[in-house]
Amino acid sequence: MKNILIIFTGGTIGSSIHNGTIDTDDKTSFLLLTQFKQRYPQINVNFTTRQPYQILSENLTPSVWTRLISAIENENPQNYDGIIITHGTDTLAYTAAALSFYFHALNIPIFLISSHLPLSNINANGLDNFSFAIEKILNDDLTGCFVPYRNPAEKSVTLHNATRLTCSPQLSNDFFSVGNLDLTKKRIDVALKANFSERILLIKPYPALNYDNFDITNADAVLHDLYHSGTACTAMDLGKNHSLLGFIKRCEKQKITLFLTPIMKSANFYQSTHELSLCNAEIIWNMSLEAAYVKLSLAYGNFADDSDVISFMRQDLAGEYI
């Protein structure tokens, strides 16, 4: 009989609706197991359940990842055939990356399960996602961290590599990945503590972005998002305060490393991307913004020297497509 550890953490999959408000509910978490046993009474699995906390995932901070990792490690995960974690959809991609990076050497699969609607709704996809994870643990020999998710308009569940998952597009309940699923894992001997820096400043580009509005004195590093083509404003003629080039120089003067992502390696780049590549900034190639943010947070939580951080960022720990 397979032994599966289930960690309930809240989210929509652990919520109910009262007076038009969706919120976590102590009784709802275990509804998932009830529904699964009703749908598949013939499947015999030994479940161990834990519920270290219950939150809506939009309220998550990096300290919650430390708490979740501690809850998993306290259960001696190597004694199980697989681990399933319920989670909200808003920050699903971030937590998936955090667990994938930290548990990169674990020899059993970890699945993060979400639902776009509370489980009481017949149209919710949470049970399908959960059942898919159970099937994989029972029938496949996987290692790594994954997110099974059925987009609401689709009939089948898609298995996502946790470090390649991106957040849902605006006004959508769908999930997509950067790159294709890769079930291979590279083994790198990196001893990590479950420490995540909360001092990573994330900046997203938009027209008329004014860099004078940012105080970077308390940041460990700056992670700068880019437009989909790997670009950002580098023109100076409309004001130096709008150009990323000037901001990179400012970060350099204050001895704060600036990281750029996402950029896909290619034979040809836009002029602005070429200019950025010549500056004193670290480019994180071929990685999603979510994975890059989490990996930086873990890096600065573990290493004091920027050179160690940069070396860590260049290592493929969990198939993050670098």
N, C-alpha and C positions, 0 to 999 in steps of 0.2 A: 504494500500500500504506500502511495506517495504521501509525503509530509510537506505541507505547504504553510508557510507563515503569512498571515494577512495582517497588515498594518492599516488601521482606519485612521484617517486624519481630517475628515470633514469634507468640505467642498460640496458642490451640488449633488454629487452622488451620495452624500451623507446628510442631505437636507430635506426638509419638508416645507410645505407652504401653509402659512397661517395668516389670514386676513390680508392676502395679496403680497406677503413678504416671504421670500425664500431665505431660510437660515438653517444652520446646522441643528441637528436633533439627536439626542442620545439614543433614541429608539430606532432611528432610521438606518444607522450604519449597518446593523446586522440584517436589515431587510434584504440586502444583496445576497447573503448566504441562504436565506429562506427562499428567495426567488430561484436561485440556482438549483437548490435541492428539489424544488417543485418541477422545474423544467427537466432536470437530469437525475431522477431518483436512482437510476442504475449505476451512476458513477460513485465509486467508493474512494473517498479521499479523507485523509486526516488533516483537519484544519486547526492551526493554533492561531488565536486572534489576540491582537493587542490594539489599544487605542491610546497612544501617548498624549494626544491633544485633538481638539476639534476646532478648526478655523475655516472660514471662507478664504480661499487661497489668495485673494487680492490683499489680505492683511499680512501676508507672509513677509518675513525679513530673513536675512542670511542666518541669524541665530536659530531660526526654526530648522534649517537644514542640519545644524549641529545636533539639535534635539532629536531629529528623526534618525540620523545616523547612529546616535547613541542607543536609541530604542532598538534598532536592528542589531547592532553589535552585542547588546545585552542578551539577545536570544541565541547567540552562537549560530550565525546564519549557515555555516558549513554543515550543520546537522539537518538542513532541510533540502528538499529537491527543487524548491523555488520560492520566491518571495513576491507577494502581490501587495501593492500600496495603493489605497484609494486617495484621490487628490482632486482638487478643483481644477477647472480648465484655464483660468486666467493666468496663472503662473506655472502651468504644467511643464512647459518647455524648459523653464529655468531649473525646477527641481529635478526633472529627468536628467539634465546635464550634470547637475551637482552630484547625484547618486552615481551616475555613470563614471565620472572622473574619479570620485573617491573610491568606489568599489571596483576599479578597473582590473584588479587581479582576482576578483572573486570567481569561483568556478561553478556557480549556479546562476540561473537567470533571475533578474529582477524586472517585474512588470509594473508600470504605473497605469492605473485605471481611472478613467473619468466618465462623467455622464453629462450630456448637454442639457438634460432636464432631470428633475427629481425622479427617483425610481418609482414613485407612485403613479407617474404618467406613463400610460401604455406605450407612448412613442419614444420613451427614453432609450438611449443606446448603451447605457451603463452595463446592463446584464450581458449584452452581446460582447462587449469589450472584455468583461470579466471571464465569460465562458471561453473566449478565444485564448486568454492567458492560461486557463486551466488546461485546455487542450494541448497547448504548446509544452507545458510542463510534463504532462502525461506521456506525450508521444515524441517529442523532439529533444535532442541533446544540445541545448543552447547554453551559452555563457554570455554574460553582458547584461546591459540594461536596455529595455525596450518599452515602447508605448503602443499597445494595440488600440486602434480607434476606428470606428465606423462613422464616416461622415453621414449626417442625417438623411441626405437624399440618396445615399448609396446602399446597396444590399449586403456588401461584404466588408469585413474588417481588414484594415491595412496595418501591417506591422512596421513601426517606425524605429529606426536606430535612435536612441535617446539623445545623442549629441547632435543629431541632424534635424531634430524636430524644431519647427518655428511656431511662434504664437499664431493664434487664429487671425485671419484677416479681419479688418474692421467690419462690424455688423454681420458677423458670420460665426457659425458654430463648427466650421470645418477645420481640419488640421492637415498640414502638408510638411514635407521634409526638404532639406537641401541635399541634393544628390540622391543616389540610390541606396537601398538597404544593403549593408555589407555585414555579413555574419562572422567575418574574421576579426580577430583581435590580436593586436601586437602586445607582447609582454615586455614591459619595461619596469625595472626594479626601482620604484619611487615610493619611499615611505612618506605617508602624508598624515597629518593631524586634521581632525574635523574642525578646522579653523577657517572662517571666511571673513575677509575684510569687508567692512561696510563703508569703506572710503574710496570706492571706485566711482568717479564722476562719469556718467553716461550722457553724451550729447548727441542729439539727433538733428540732422540738417533740415532747414526749411528756408524759403526765400526771406531775406532780410534778417537772418540770424545775426545777432549782435554779440560778439564774444566779450565785449566790455562788461556784459551783465554777469559774467561768471567769476566767482571767487574760488581759486584753486588751491589756496594756501593749506587747506586741511585734507587735500586729496592724496591718496597713495599713488594714483595714476588716473589718467583720463582715457576713456574709451570713446572714440568718435565714430558714430554710425555714418554710413555713406548712402547716397542714392543707389538705386538698384544696379546701375551700371558701374559702380565703384567710384563715384565722383563726389565732389563737394566744391563749394565756391573757392576759387583761387584767384579771382580777379581783384585787382587793387583799385581800379579806376572809379568804383562806386563807393569806396570807403574802406580803409584798411581794417576797420573793426568788423567788416563782414567777411573777410578773407581768412580761410583756415591757415594759410601760409603764415600770416602774422601771428595767429594764435599758437601755432607750433613753435615759433621763435620765443614767444612769451613763456610757454611751458619749459622750453630748454633753459631759459634764464633762471627759472624758479626750480630747476632740477627735478621736474616732474615728467615722467615718460608718458608720451601720448601714443596710443595704439589706434590703428585704423582697421575697420572691418565693416561690411564684408567686401572683399575684392576677389574675384575669380581670376586665377592665372590664365593669361591669354597671350597670343602672339601680338595683339594690337591693343593699345590703351587710348583712352581719350587724353587730350592734352592736359586737363586738370589732374587726372590720375598720374600721368607721367611726372608732373611737377611735384605732386605729393610724394612720389617714390624717391625723389631726390632730396627730400627734407629729412630732418632728424626726427623721424617718427617710425614706430614699429608697425609694419603691416602684418596683420593676421590673415594669411591667405586661406581662401576656400572654407571659411567657417561661418556659421550663422552668428548673428549678433548675440543671441541668447547664450549660446555655448561659449562664445568669447568672453562675455561678461562674467559668467560663472567661473570659468577657468581662471580669469584674472583675479577674481575674488578669492578663490582657493589658493592661487599662487602667492598673493600678498598676505594671506593668512598663514602661510607656511615659510616663506623666504623673506629675509630682510634685505638682501642685495638684489638690485635690479637685474644684474647679469644672470642670477639664478632664476629670476622670474622669467626673463626672456628665453632662457634655455628651456624652462618648463613649458612655456607657451608653444615652443617649436616641436615638442614631443607629441606623438600620436599615442595617447593613453587608451582611448576607447573607441577607435574608429571614427574620429570626428571629422574625417575627410580633409586633412591638411596636406 
